[in-house]
């Protein structure tokens, strides 16, 4: 008898992405420099004119949304190439703080996956799950965790009801197990980050 499909779609913070601020995912500076060079050398405008034009027309929020889509797609490919689980990742929104003192950008996505497959993997690599929980959810002076750092408190039979941070921890652990890092994700993006940024940055404000 064919087993019933156990796929669910849950929202999650995208694993491996640690924000744009001062990170490898921020391609705005390289784009700006290239555009200034093009305007001054090819169009014959002054440096000040080039900078003024770019500062006036550049739609950085739209460009960030475009690159966030690229990053979400790259995570889907990277994870499936590693585990062969056939997950589907859909970009939903970019959550950016007003100030970067205590937090950073988060890509919120939906992940469609077979609960049985992912549960089996996390049970096989429970040490990785323990590591991520202790690393991310241990309270200390200045930080009070809202999640337990004890793996025994996490009900793996109730994954379908987990929130965005709990689902993040699940996939983050499996990434850590295979030494996948932010740089792995960045490499998977290839040149699509620059392309996505360049195409969207001139979206009318």
DAKAMO-V692013 format. One line per field, one symbol per residue. ss: DSSP state (H for helix, E for strand, C for the rest). A space follows every 50 residues. Layout:
# DAKAMO-V692013
ss = ???
This chain:
# DAKAMO-V692013
ss = CCCCCCEEEEEEECCCCCCCCCCCCCCHHHHHHHHHHHHHHCCCCCHHHH HHHHHHHCCHHHHHHHHHHHHHHHHHHHHHHHHCCCCEEEEEEEECCCCC CCCCCEEEEEEEEEHHHHHHHHHHCHHHHHHHHHHHHCCECCECCCCCCC HHHCCHHHHHHCCHHHHHHHHHHHHHHCCCCHHHHHHHHCCHHHHHHHHH CCCCC
